[in-house]
Amino acid sequence: MGNLRSVEKAIQAVGGQCEIRDSIGSCEKLIIPGVGAFGAAMERLEPLKQEIQAFAASGAPLLGICLGQQLLFESSQEMGEFTGLEIIGGTVKYFERKPGLKIPHIGWSALSYQRDGALAEGGCNGEQVYFVHSLHTQCADPADVLATAEYGDQTFAAAVCRGNVWGAQFHPEKSSSIGLRMLRKFVEC
């Protein structure tokens, strides 16, 4: 839905090759970036939904970024109720509105790694990454949470991982050397 060119440039910056496509075909790895609304994105992805699910089930590396992470989940409440790609169990919900808390969450926040994983390799708790979002994912299985972050007094899944499927609620392509390290790990896996 958006952010395609900046993700492409970041992948190239870490030594990877990529192309923006409307189909999966013979891809070795897949990135679902995104800026936009869940429902509109799923409308565009619906013709590819089974192909994306099969790609994930094949064991090939798949990364969802921001809206792309949210699309990996079963459903979203963004502007209605929508079904996602159903690759990771859980839902996408709005941040709870509280006095003094600006939504969307825009800016740098610290990661707290919950477990090891390819994207976490070389990382440390407290490193800052860049977010732009009004909604966050809630994993049905807490083991799918790779890293958390906080906004106000709310803790949310900043990164998820289930086997070969990873998600980053933040924008690694805009998160300086930390984000580029994560993208390099994805390229190298």
C-alpha positions in Angstrom: 0.0 0.0 0.0 2.9 2.3 0.4 6.5 2.7 1.6 7.6 0.3 -1.2 10.5 2.4 -2.5 12.1 3.2 0.9 12.1 -0.5 1.8 13.6 -1.4 -1.6 16.4 1.1 -1.1 17.1 -0.1 2.4 17.4 -3.7 1.2 19.8 -2.6 -1.5 21.8 -0.6 1.1 22.4 -3.9 3.1 23.5 -5.7 0.0 20.3 -7.4 -1.0 18.5 -7.5 -4.3 14.7 -7.0 -4.6 12.0 -6.0 -6.9 8.5 -4.6 -6.3 6.0 -7.1 -7.7 2.3 -7.7 -7.9 2.7 -11.5 -7.7 4.9 -13.9 -5.7 6.0 -16.2 -8.5 9.4 -17.7 -7.8 10.4 -15.4 -4.9 12.9 -16.7 -2.5 11.9 -14.2 0.2 8.9 -11.9 0.6 8.5 -8.6 2.3 5.1 -7.1 2.8 5.7 -3.4 3.6 2.9 -1.0 4.2 1.5 2.3 5.0 -2.2 2.7 4.9 -5.5 1.1 6.0 -5.8 -2.6 6.8 -9.1 -3.1 4.9 -7.9 -1.4 1.7 -4.6 -3.4 1.9 -6.4 -6.7 2.3 -8.6 -5.9 -0.6 -5.5 -5.6 -2.8 -3.9 -8.7 -1.3 -7.1 -10.9 -1.4 -6.2 -12.4 -4.8 -2.8 -13.3 -3.4 -3.9 -14.5 0.0 -3.7 -18.2 -0.6 -0.4 -17.8 -2.4 1.1 -15.8 0.5 -0.2 -18.4 3.0 1.4 -21.2 0.9 4.6 -19.2 0.7 4.7 -18.8 4.5 3.9 -22.5 5.0 6.7 -23.5 2.6 9.3 -22.3 5.2 10.6 -19.4 3.0 11.4 -16.2 4.8 8.6 -13.6 5.0 8.7 -10.2 6.7 5.8 -7.9 7.3 6.7 -4.2 8.1 4.3 -1.9 10.0 0.9 -2.5 8.3 2.6 -5.5 6.8 3.0 -7.0 10.3 -0.6 -6.3 11.0 -1.7 -8.0 7.8 -0.1 -11.2 9.0 -2.7 -11.5 11.7 -6.2 -13.0 11.7 -8.2 -9.8 12.0 -8.2 -6.0 12.5 -10.7 -3.5 14.0 -9.3 -0.6 11.9 -12.3 1.2 10.6 -14.5 -1.9 10.9 -13.8 -5.6 11.2 -11.5 -7.1 8.5 -9.9 -10.6 8.1 -6.2 -10.6 7.5 -3.8 -13.1 6.0 -4.3 -15.4 9.0 -0.7 -16.5 9.3 -0.2 -15.5 12.9 -3.0 -15.9 15.5 -4.3 -12.7 17.0 -5.9 -9.4 16.3 -5.0 -5.8 15.5 -6.4 -3.2 17.9 -6.3 0.5 18.4 -4.3 2.0 21.2 -6.4 2.8 24.1 -7.1 6.6 24.1 -5.9 8.2 27.3 -5.5 11.8 28.4 -2.2 13.3 27.1 -1.5 10.3 24.8 -1.3 11.4 21.2 -2.4 8.9 18.6 -0.9 7.9 16.2 2.3 6.9 18.0 4.9 8.7 16.0 8.6 8.6 17.0 11.3 6.6 18.5 10.7 4.0 21.2 12.9 1.4 22.9 12.7 -2.3 22.2 12.6 -5.0 24.9 13.5 -8.4 23.4 11.4 -11.2 24.8 13.3 -14.0 23.2 16.0 -14.9 20.6 15.2 -14.8 16.9 17.0 -13.9 13.7 15.9 -10.3 13.7 16.9 -9.9 17.4 20.4 -11.3 16.8 23.0 -8.6 17.6 20.3 -6.4 19.3 20.1 -5.2 22.9 17.3 -4.1 25.1 16.7 -0.4 25.0 17.7 0.2 21.4 15.4 2.7 19.7 13.4 2.2 16.5 11.0 4.4 14.6 7.2 3.9 14.8 4.2 5.4 13.0 1.0 3.7 14.0 -2.4 4.0 15.6 -3.0 0.2 16.0 -0.9 -2.6 17.4 -1.0 -6.4 17.2 -2.0 -8.7 20.0 -0.7 -12.2 19.6 -2.9 -15.1 20.5 0.2 -17.0 21.5 2.7 -14.9 23.6 5.5 -17.1 22.2 5.0 -15.2 18.9 6.2 -11.9 20.5 9.8 -11.3 19.6 10.1 -7.8 21.1 7.8 -5.3 22.9 7.8 -1.5 23.1 5.8 0.9 25.2 3.6 3.8 24.3 2.3 5.7 27.4 1.5 2.9 29.8 0.6 0.4 27.1 3.0 -2.4 26.1 2.6 -3.8 22.6 4.2 -6.3 20.2 6.9 -4.3 18.4 8.2 -7.4 16.6 6.8 -10.9 16.1 8.2 -14.2 14.9 6.7 -17.5 14.1 9.2 -19.8 12.5 10.1 -18.3 9.2 7.6 -15.4 9.4 8.7 -12.2 11.0 7.0 -8.9 11.6 8.1 -5.4 12.6 5.5 -2.9 13.8 8.2 -0.3 13.5 9.9 0.8 10.3 13.4 -0.8 10.0 14.0 1.1 6.8 13.7 4.4 8.9 15.4 3.1 12.1 19.0 3.9 11.2 21.7 1.3 11.8 19.5 -0.8 14.1 16.8 -1.2 11.4 19.4 -1.9 8.7 21.0 -4.6 10.9 17.6 -6.3 11.1 17.1 -6.0 7.4 20.6 -7.4 6.8 19.7 -10.4 9.0 16.6 -11.0 6.9 18.6 -10.8 3.6 21.1 -13.2 5.0 18.7 -15.8 6.4 
